[in-house]
Amino acid sequence: MLKPISITAISSISPLGYTTEDIWGNYKSDQHFFTKKDDHLIAELPSELKLEVESLRQSNSKYKTLDDTVLYAILTSRQAIKNANWTSSDNFGINIGSSRGATALFENFHKQFLEQHNAATLSSPTTTLGNISSWVAHDLKTKGPEISHSITCSTALHALLNGIAWINSGMSDKFLVGGSEAPLTPFTIAQMKALKIYAKTHRIQDTFPCQALNLNKRENSMILAEGAAMACLEKDTSENTLAQIIGFGYATEILEHNASLSKNAICFQRSMEMAISNLNPNDIDVIVTHTPGTIKGDQAEINAINAIFCNKIPTLTTNKWKAGHSLGASGLLSIEMAIMMLKNQEFISIPYLNNEIPKHLKNILVNAVGFGGNAVSVLLSK
């Protein structure tokens, strides 16, 4: 880090809710937010949030043709800049990504093409990944740079890295960063099932259908979720600072398999080592892990953590056992969870694990990784 970067606001929509109060209250409960729909398990937005999204869709004739990923991003971006007291005259940059992008629109357009042998007029512009940041910039009326990308499940944290780079370069003072995902579509879920990593429907009968971070599970238990999260980044610190980014790391690795990490997650070892380079590993209080609930994926990340932290492993937690895996948005939802723990000085535990509860929270490391072995680690401090 050249200079500490502040997170001055954060906003999200997810199965956990929309308001800070609702989200924190749901984190403190032992309730999960999975339901069974058709022949699969999912984590949906609450019904009142779906009404908010639909209201946004109907508020502007141009918005009626947009995918949920864009509407989720607009909704959370509006709230984030409101919380940060930004205006369009600030000319802040925007970097919002998505792993899958406009899944629902793409599937519908493709179905129409197969049936009618032609493509809808807006099938191309409404399904590009650049569609998300462009519409958010349009909605917020900002004149700053806008960037979109997909780096699978570490997309949102790569957006955060880009924001840090722009601010440290002096090319921008402020950046809105995040991820948006609406993957609860038939083909997207079928893709996950084809990889043999998705939770089987019988798991809805279990107290906790997704067993993220449980290394004793006997079957994969990943469950997809929808949601979005946005953070406002600014240089230096201010009275609005929620947390400082005091370290970050990133790495890729040569793949052993098309979809998996290496057994010891070399990319995670490198990203974590880079992120904590200025600190003693013993000073890390908590790691919010990526651990999606798969046997091999969870174990690989734990192997990497053991390799870096050796005899003193920080307390580990994740939100995927409760709210599922929102792919490209998941990393920033983990950042939000870490910020809430720092603010409230309260650790969010996992009910089926017996971890030691840290007495004081100062430094929290957040991990994310996706298909392609692209890991990001971000170190937050309050």
C-alpha positions, -999 to 999 in steps of 0.1 A, spaced: 0 0 0 13 34 -9 -12 51 13 -41 38 34 -74 38 15 -106 43 33 -139 26 28 -163 55 36 -196 37 27 -209 3 18 -243 -9 6 -256 -43 -3 -287 -63 -12 -286 -100 -5 -307 -128 11 -297 -110 44 -316 -79 35 -309 -43 25 -306 -21 56 -276 -22 79 -299 -30 108 -315 -60 90 -282 -73 77 -265 -71 111 -295 -87 129 -295 -116 104 -258 -121 109 -263 -124 146 -290 -151 143 -283 -188 136 -309 -187 107 -300 -196 72 -317 -182 41 -320 -212 18 -352 -224 1 -360 -252 -22 -373 -241 -57 -381 -267 -83 -353 -293 -80 -326 -271 -64 -317 -251 -34 -312 -213 -37 -308 -181 -16 -331 -154 -29 -336 -118 -21 -363 -112 4 -398 -105 -11 -397 -68 0 -364 -63 -18 -378 -79 -50 -405 -53 -48 -378 -26 -46 -361 -40 -76 -394 -41 -96 -402 -6 -86 -369 6 -99 -375 -14 -132 -409 4 -136 -395 39 -127 -379 44 -161 -389 31 -195 -352 24 -203 -348 3 -172 -375 -21 -182 -352 -39 -206 -323 -43 -181 -311 -75 -164 -314 -79 -127 -276 -76 -124 -279 -40 -135 -309 -31 -114 -292 -46 -83 -261 -25 -90 -281 7 -95 -300 2 -63 -269 -5 -41 -248 22 -58 -274 48 -51 -274 39 -14 -236 37 -12 -230 72 -26 -258 86 -5 -241 71 26 -208 86 15 -223 120 8 -210 119 -28 -225 139 -56 -222 136 -94 -200 166 -94 -173 146 -75 -166 127 -108 -158 95 -90 -147 64 -109 -169 33 -112 -157 -3 -114 -185 -29 -110 -181 -65 -122 -200 -97 -124 -190 -133 -128 -219 -144 -150 -235 -111 -160 -270 -109 -175 -278 -145 -171 -316 -143 -172 -317 -120 -202 -291 -140 -221 -310 -173 -215 -343 -157 -226 -327 -141 -257 -311 -174 -267 -343 -193 -263 -360 -167 -285 -333 -171 -311 -337 -209 -312 -375 -205 -316 -376 -176 -340 -342 -178 -357 -335 -141 -351 -321 -120 -323 -340 -93 -303 -328 -57 -311 -313 -51 -276 -299 -86 -271 -263 -75 -275 -261 -42 -255 -282 -55 -226 -261 -86 -221 -225 -72 -222 -206 -70 -189 -199 -33 -196 -236 -28 -194 -235 -28 -156 -211 0 -149 -224 20 -178 -259 21 -165 -248 29 -130 -228 58 -144 -258 69 -163 -281 66 -133 -257 85 -110 -248 111 -137 -211 109 -129 -185 119 -155 -157 98 -141 -142 67 -156 -163 35 -156 -149 0 -159 -165 -35 -160 -149 -69 -159 -154 -105 -150 -128 -124 -130 -152 -151 -118 -158 -153 -80 -131 -128 -71 -146 -101 -94 -157 -77 -67 -124 -78 -49 -106 -72 -82 -128 -41 -86 -116 -30 -52 -80 -35 -63 -86 -14 -94 -101 14 -73 -70 13 -51 -47 15 -81 -66 45 -96 -65 64 -63 -28 56 -56 -19 67 -91 -34 101 -85 -58 97 -114 -88 97 -91 -97 107 -55 -127 85 -52 -139 52 -67 -172 32 -64 -164 -5 -66 -184 -37 -63 -200 -67 -79 -235 -77 -89 -249 -112 -95 -283 -127 -105 -274 -163 -111 -306 -181 -101 -314 -192 -136 -319 -227 -149 -288 -229 -171 -265 -213 -145 -276 -236 -117 -273 -266 -142 -237 -255 -149 -229 -257 -112 -246 -291 -109 -226 -304 -138 -195 -297 -119 -208 -319 -90 -203 -291 -65 -239 -281 -59 -258 -290 -28 -284 -318 -33 -320 -310 -26 -322 -334 4 -299 -310 23 -328 -286 28 -339 -310 56 -306 -304 74 -303 -277 100 -276 -261 79 -277 -271 43 -245 -254 33 -215 -266 54 -190 -240 44 -158 -243 64 -168 -277 79 -139 -299 69 -157 -330 80 -185 -328 55 -190 -358 32 -205 -341 2 -204 -308 -16 -228 -282 -3 -224 -250 -24 -257 -231 -29 -260 -201 -53 -273 -167 -41 -282 -135 -57 -271 -101 -46 -249 -70 -50 -226 -49 -29 -209 -16 -35 -182 3 -16 -170 39 -17 -132 42 -16 -114 75 -8 -78 83 -2 -66 90 34 -90 89 63 -119 110 74 -147 110 100 -167 89 76 -141 61 74 -157 27 82 -125 8 78 -90 13 63 -76 -10 37 -40 -14 50 -30 -43 28 -39 -63 -3 -26 -92 -22 -34 -110 -55 -20 -140 -73 -28 -166 -99 -15 -201 -102 -10 -228 -129 -42 -249 -128 -42 -285 -119 -78 -288 -131 -100 -266 -152 -122 -256 -123 -102 -261 -91 -74 -247 -69 -43 -267 -63 -44 -289 -32 -26 -262 -11 -41 -232 -29 -8 -216 -39 -25 -185 -52 -41 -180 -18 -8 -184 0 8 -157 -23 -22 -133 -20 -24 -136 18 14 -133 22 14 -101 1 -16 -86 20 -1 -90 54 35 -82 44 37 -52 67 22 -70 98 32 -99 120 8 -128 111 -1 -130 148 -17 -96 145 -45 -109 122 -75 -115 144 -100 -130 119 -100 -143 83 -133 -142 64 -128 -171 41 -140 -177 6 -149 -214 14 -180 -220 -8 -190 -252 9 -172 -276 -15 -150 -304 -1 -119 -297 -21 -123 -259 -23 -127 -254 14 -98 -277 22 -75 -261 -2 -80 -226 14 -75 -240 49 -43 -257 37 -31 -223 24 -40 -206 57 -22 -232 77 9 -228 55 10 -190 60 -1 -188 97 15 -220 109 10 -224 147 -13 -194 153 -43 -196 130 -66 -166 131 -103 -172 139 -121 -182 107 -156 -174 96 -177 -171 64 -212 -160 54 -218 -186 28 -233 -211 53 -260 -185 59 -265 -166 26 -250 -188 -1 -225 -180 -28 -232 -149 -49 -202 -155 -72 -188 -122 -84 -205 -102 -57 -194 -125 -28 -161 -109 -20 -175 -75 -13 -203 -90 8 -175 -106 28 -159 -71 31 -192 -58 44 -193 -86 70 -158 -77 81 -167 -40 84 -197 -48 105 -176 -70 129 -150 -42 132 -177 -16 139 -196 -36 164 -166 -54 179 -184 -86 177 -174 -118 159 -199 -136 137 -194 -173 144 -206 -204 126 -230 -224 147 -217 -259 137 -181 -250 144 -164 -245 178 -140 -217 170 -124 -196 197 -141 -162 198 -116 -133 195 -119 -108 224 -108 -78 203 -111 -71 166 -86 -49 149 -73 -65 117 -95 -87 95 -83 -105 63 -109 -112 36 -103 -138 9 -119 -145 -25 -109 -168 -54 -126 -181 -85 -123 -205 -114 -89 -198 -129 -70 -197 -97 -73 -159 -93 -70 -151 -55 -74 -118 -38 -68 -110 -1 -77 -77 14 -66 -66 49 -90 -43 68 -83 -24 100 -103 0 122 
